Amino acid sequence: MNVLALHAGALGDLVLALHTVHSLSRSWKASSVTMVARSPLARWAARHGLLAETLPFEHRAVRGLHTPGPNLPSGTRTFLQRFDRIVSFLGGVDDPVSRRLSTLPGLDLLAIDPRPDETETQRGTHITQQWIRQIDAPAHRVALRPATISLSASERAARTDHLSHRLRARPGRIVLCHPGSGGLEKCCPVEILIKLVETAMLRGWNVGWMIGPDELERFGPPYVQRLQRTAPVIYEESVEVAADLVSGADGYIGHDAGMTHVATLAQVPTVALFGPTDPQVWRPLGGTCRVVSFPPDGPLDSWISRVLLHIGQSHHASHDGARLKTP
């Protein structure tokens, strides 16, 4: 069975969609999974064997999905007929794209509305389970099985060496801390993060900040200079380069944000800092991630110790991760 997944969301949502598609494809014993996505992380996932192929929405065979009218252009129809089943995260069954896709004869369409269901969210149902339940008919009964990326020892060593070079690190553990997120309310106060990084460095760890264009645009050079007084700063040149660097780290600390999901996908020991959002619904999936809430619910030193404990005791997973391409 050849499966096509359609996803137009941002980085974190894409990783969650990968977990969902992985679970579905294993259940169906799919031979390959192709994904059309807006986030460049899809290319990174394909490069690591999680997907057989990935295409942008700008591809000429894909652009017709959003062509006005009830029917799909002939080129788009020809492209879609390569697949036996489509998992669309572009909207529910009444979405215009879903209605056009449903006109293809013999194609099994599973349309998922990616927006959280208020009732399920109040129950604390993880978003991936919400998505699966939308299509959880007897013919598509599945269990959630998170996807992972497994690097060989040589691949991980090469990425660690590159990261070490970027940080000018001494021999020892390398930890990245990402102070940003899509919304200010999701970010732990920078004063606390600075204290956290300082404490990690006193333990002899190599620590670096990772920041992206959102932080630069939102806070400007003074913010970067403040971080640089504590530890080296790495700029996200691109999502794919940042993902390579993260996968070479010995630990990662971040918020309810996309790169935190990437770190867990790459089996890096990760602490996800959650503030107002519910981790039961939005937490990264994978055994290497631990959720810690903020603001600290006790003395700051105790909270910092709890955050660093997971990084200090964890090691990279040595077992092979399941892959979407070969469920």
Order of alpha helices (4+ residues) and beta strands (2+ residues): beta-alpha-beta-alpha-beta-alpha-beta-alpha-beta-alpha-alpha-alpha-beta-alpha-beta-alpha-alpha-beta-alpha-beta-alpha-beta-alpha-beta-alpha
